[in-house]
Amino acid sequence: MERYQAILAYDGTSFAGFQAQPGFRTVEGELRSALTNLGWPGRTLLSGGRTDAGVHAEGQVAAFDLEWRHPAEQLQRALNALLPKDVSCTSLRVAAADFHPRYNALRRCYRYRLLPALWPDPLRERYALRVWPAPDADRMAEAARAIPGKRDFRAFGSAPREGSHTVRTVFRAEWTRQDDCLDFWIEADAFLFRMVRTIVGTLLQVGNQRRSVEEFRALFRTPPQGRSAPPAPAHGLCLMRIEYPAGGG
């Protein structure tokens, strides 16, 4: 029995999130179904994060234990043959027996994409939030500079477990341009529930002149001064990668 580490990419449009839920289509549910057909005993299935309904991924990480007598490349091929078209195993290898994609992670990276456009774009809007008028990118960039560091993000999300803290360390938070899109990149040791989408929704208010940069900064005070905006829609968000110590994943 070996522990395998898989990197998954998926289009989250038709999923009720990653985590298995009775009566709903989920990424974990599809992965469990495929693995069961390959002889998986149905015990350990671990993930690096639980993306919400509609959120996409390029670098989700999963781990499972399986008795497989062939090279990992053949297991990857067999797994992809059984997964639906909106999920792909892009990498698969044998991992350490105690590897845990969540607890061993050093940082996680998300991207939120905005498409400033007057007219609908049916193809690109599947993975980006179309906004018009175009927000002020310079104001949003200035506000985003307040995010990195070890801070209490209670104004932007809730802890995954009742009673746990809301302090997180953000290593990177910045806006970049990709052709005619605006991408918000954020890397942190961990995230609160809906934290990234709430930050983006609040930054959009800054970019639309509905909130000042100083009002955004005030949300990091203890207690927060003011309230954050509602979360931005899920379809603009993508889990890009999860990083692990060298040799630890």
Secondary structure, DSSP 8 states (H G I E B T S, - for coil): -EEEEEEEEE-GGG-S-SS--TTS--HHHHHHHHHHTTT--S--EEES----TT-EEEEEEEEEEE---S-HHHHHHHHHHHS-TTEEEEEEEEE-TT--TTTT-SEEEEEEEEEE-SS--TTGGGSSEEESS---HHHHHHHHTTS-EEEE-GGG-B-SSTT---EEEEEEEEEEEETTEEEEEEEES---BTHHHHHHHHHHHHHTTSS-HHHHHHTTSSS-SS-------GGGEEEEEEE--TT--
